[in-house]
Amino acid sequence: MDLEFDWSQEDIQHRREIREFIERELPDNWDEISQHGPGGDSQAAFSRRFCGRMAEKGWLTQHWPAEYGGRDCEAWRHSIVGEELWAIGEPRGSQYMNVNWIGPAIMQYGTEAQKRLHLPKISAGDVLWCQGFSEPEAGSDLAALRTRAERRGEGDEAVYVINGSKIWTSYCNHADYIFLLVRTDPESTRTKGISVLLVPMDTPGIEIREIPSVVGERYFHEVFFTDVRVPAGVLLGEENNGWGVVNYALQFERIGAARYARAAVTLDHIAEVAAERGLM
């Protein structure tokens, strides 16, 4: 059986619509707004308006199920959106993460209360998230994480008390929530005893420190947690079984981040400059 790799006419038309939308919505000073990347102050602020306009069009989460604010579109539509937006510097800012994998993880593992709280905000383009994964001694080896969350109390009064730190955290300086990996079983090792918490970033005890970076201001940070108390209801999935949640989420993490589209534009620009200087 022959496979058809070309875009359908409907997809081609949708790509045209996205480009026309970008042309209308991006301001004349977009290069200035986006110079520090999705983590920059101005781009983070702009992302709320831009994503709100995308949501009004029904495009921000169009590949999501309709019951969660989507339009039941095929994933290819999401790929088209990602390619076009990354090519011009990602005006969704950090909200591409919301759409790509944070929302789907909440759909899969969240309680009904968590779905009601978080999914409408993501689908409306009105919330910023960051991910709390890497630690000073647990970067690529994520299972070595040490940030601790101790459960205290029972029933509705139960809380988690969080202590530890994360590093190389993007977008946290403007985030409303952090998708946080913690160790809830102090006797556990490696992938056992890990849980995921959906923590509001304005919770007392959270401190953010920027890490100077060559890739742009406001890009990387350290996040410190000192006796941070959150309701036990922020637990996503089962306690001590967060590794499965993480594996599920990471299936989606990079799919919608079409950095290759941005790289292609950059390489074309380099080639143009080289040609102008007689180097090609």
C-alpha positions in Angstrom: 0.0 0.0 0.0 1.3 3.4 -1.0 1.7 6.0 1.8 0.7 9.6 1.2 3.1 12.1 2.9 1.8 15.3 1.3 -0.4 17.7 3.4 -4.1 17.5 2.6 -5.7 20.6 1.0 -7.5 21.3 4.3 -4.1 21.3 6.1 -2.5 23.5 3.5 -5.4 26.0 3.9 -5.0 25.9 7.7 -1.3 26.7 7.4 -2.3 29.7 5.2 -4.8 30.8 7.8 -2.2 30.5 10.6 0.3 32.6 8.6 -2.3 35.3 7.9 -3.2 35.3 11.6 0.5 35.8 12.6 0.8 38.6 10.1 -2.2 40.4 11.7 -1.3 39.7 15.3 2.4 40.3 15.6 3.3 43.9 16.3 5.9 45.8 14.3 8.4 45.5 17.2 8.1 41.7 17.5 11.9 41.3 17.0 12.4 43.5 20.0 9.8 41.7 22.1 11.2 38.3 21.2 14.9 39.0 21.4 15.3 37.1 24.7 13.2 34.2 23.7 10.0 32.7 25.3 11.3 33.3 28.8 11.9 37.0 28.3 9.7 39.5 30.2 8.1 41.1 27.2 7.4 37.8 25.4 5.9 36.2 28.4 3.5 39.2 28.8 2.7 39.2 25.1 2.0 35.4 25.1 -1.2 35.9 27.2 -2.8 38.2 24.6 -1.6 36.2 21.7 -2.7 32.8 23.1 -6.0 34.4 24.1 -6.6 35.4 20.5 -5.6 31.9 19.3 -8.1 30.4 21.8 -10.8 32.7 20.4 -10.2 31.2 17.0 -10.3 27.7 18.5 -6.7 27.0 17.4 -4.8 26.9 20.7 -5.8 23.4 21.8 -7.7 22.3 18.7 -6.1 18.8 18.8 -7.5 18.3 22.4 -10.8 16.4 23.0 -13.8 18.8 22.7 -14.8 18.0 26.3 -11.6 19.7 27.5 -11.8 22.7 25.3 -10.5 21.3 22.1 -12.0 20.6 18.7 -11.1 16.9 18.2 -8.7 17.8 15.3 -6.0 15.5 14.2 -2.5 16.0 15.6 -1.3 17.2 12.3 -3.1 20.5 12.9 -1.1 20.9 16.0 2.1 20.2 14.1 1.3 22.9 11.6 0.7 25.5 14.4 3.9 24.5 16.1 6.0 24.8 12.9 4.6 28.2 12.0 4.9 29.7 15.4 8.4 28.4 16.2 9.6 29.6 12.8 8.9 33.2 13.9 10.1 33.0 17.5 7.2 31.2 19.3 4.7 34.0 20.3 2.9 31.5 22.6 5.9 31.9 24.9 6.0 29.1 27.5 2.4 28.2 26.7 3.5 25.7 24.1 4.3 23.4 27.1 0.8 23.8 28.4 -0.7 22.7 25.1 1.9 20.0 24.3 2.1 17.9 27.4 1.0 19.5 30.7 -2.7 19.6 29.6 -2.6 16.0 28.3 -0.9 14.8 31.5 -3.7 16.3 33.6 -6.3 14.8 31.2 -4.8 11.4 31.7 -4.0 11.5 35.5 -5.9 14.4 37.0 -8.8 14.3 39.3 -12.0 15.9 38.2 -11.3 18.9 40.4 -7.8 19.3 38.8 -9.3 19.1 35.3 -11.9 21.7 36.1 -9.2 24.0 37.6 -6.4 23.7 35.1 -7.7 22.7 31.6 -10.0 25.6 31.0 -7.2 28.1 31.8 -4.8 26.3 29.5 -7.4 26.1 26.7 -8.1 29.8 27.1 -4.4 30.8 26.9 -4.6 32.4 30.4 -2.0 30.6 32.4 1.8 30.1 32.4 3.5 26.9 33.6 7.0 25.7 34.1 8.5 22.3 34.8 10.5 21.4 37.9 12.6 18.4 36.8 16.4 18.8 36.8 18.3 19.2 40.1 22.0 20.0 40.8 22.8 16.3 40.9 19.9 15.0 38.8 19.9 16.5 35.3 19.9 13.9 32.6 19.7 11.3 35.4 16.2 12.4 36.5 15.6 9.4 38.7 18.4 10.7 41.1 16.2 13.6 42.2 16.2 14.5 45.9 13.6 17.2 46.4 11.5 15.9 49.2 7.8 16.2 49.8 6.6 15.0 53.2 2.9 14.3 53.6 1.5 15.5 56.9 -2.0 15.2 58.3 -5.1 13.2 57.2 -8.1 13.7 55.0 -9.0 17.2 53.9 -6.3 18.7 56.2 -3.4 16.7 54.6 -0.6 18.7 53.1 2.8 18.2 51.5 5.8 20.0 52.9 8.4 20.5 50.2 12.1 21.0 50.6 14.8 21.0 48.0 15.8 22.8 44.8 15.6 22.6 41.0 18.0 24.0 38.4 18.0 25.0 34.7 14.3 25.7 35.1 12.9 27.7 32.1 10.0 30.2 32.3 9.5 30.0 36.0 10.0 33.7 36.6 6.5 34.3 35.1 4.8 31.0 35.8 1.6 30.6 37.7 2.2 26.9 38.3 5.1 24.4 38.3 4.8 20.8 37.3 7.0 19.5 40.1 8.7 16.2 40.5 9.4 15.2 44.2 10.4 12.2 46.2 7.5 11.3 48.6 9.1 8.1 49.9 12.4 8.9 51.7 13.4 5.2 51.7 13.0 4.9 47.9 15.6 5.0 45.2 15.7 5.7 41.5 12.2 5.6 39.8 10.4 4.4 42.9 8.8 6.8 45.4 8.5 9.7 43.0 5.4 11.9 42.8 4.1 14.8 40.7 2.7 17.9 42.3 0.9 20.8 40.6 2.2 23.7 42.7 1.2 27.3 42.5 4.3 29.4 42.1 3.1 32.1 44.5 3.1 29.6 47.4 5.2 31.0 50.4 8.7 29.4 50.6 9.5 29.4 46.9 12.5 31.4 45.8 13.7 32.0 42.2 17.2 32.9 41.2 18.2 33.6 37.6 21.2 31.9 36.1 23.1 34.1 33.7 22.9 32.6 30.2 24.4 33.1 26.8 21.1 32.1 25.1 19.0 35.0 26.5 17.9 36.7 29.6 15.4 35.2 32.0 16.0 31.8 30.4 17.4 29.5 33.1 16.8 29.6 36.9 17.3 27.9 40.1 14.1 27.3 42.2 14.4 26.7 46.0 11.7 25.2 48.1 11.9 25.8 51.9 9.1 24.3 54.0 6.6 24.9 51.1 3.2 23.7 52.3 0.6 22.8 49.7 -2.7 20.9 50.0 -2.4 17.1 49.3 -4.9 17.7 46.5 -2.2 19.0 44.2 -0.9 15.4 43.8 -1.2 14.3 40.1 -1.8 10.6 39.9 -0.9 8.2 42.6 1.6 9.0 45.4 5.0 7.3 44.8 4.0 6.3 41.2 4.9 9.6 39.5 7.4 8.0 37.2 4.6 6.7 35.0 3.1 10.2 34.9 6.5 11.6 33.8 7.0 9.0 31.1 3.5 9.7 29.8 4.1 13.5 29.8 7.5 13.2 28.1 6.0 11.4 25.2 4.5 14.7 24.2 7.1 17.1 25.5 9.2 17.7 22.3 6.6 16.8 19.6 5.0 20.2 19.6 8.2 22.2 20.0 9.2 22.6 16.3 12.6 24.1 16.9 13.7 22.7 13.6 11.4 25.2 12.0 13.2 28.1 13.7 16.6 26.5 12.8 15.6 26.4 9.1 14.7 30.1 9.2 18.0 30.9 10.9 20.1 28.9 8.5 18.4 30.5 5.5 19.2 33.9 7.0 22.8 33.0 7.5 23.0 31.8 3.9 21.5 35.1 2.7 24.1 37.1 4.7 26.9 34.9 3.5 25.8 35.4 -0.1 25.6 39.2 0.3 29.2 39.1 1.6 30.4 37.0 -1.3 31.1 34.0 0.8 28.8 31.6 -1.1 
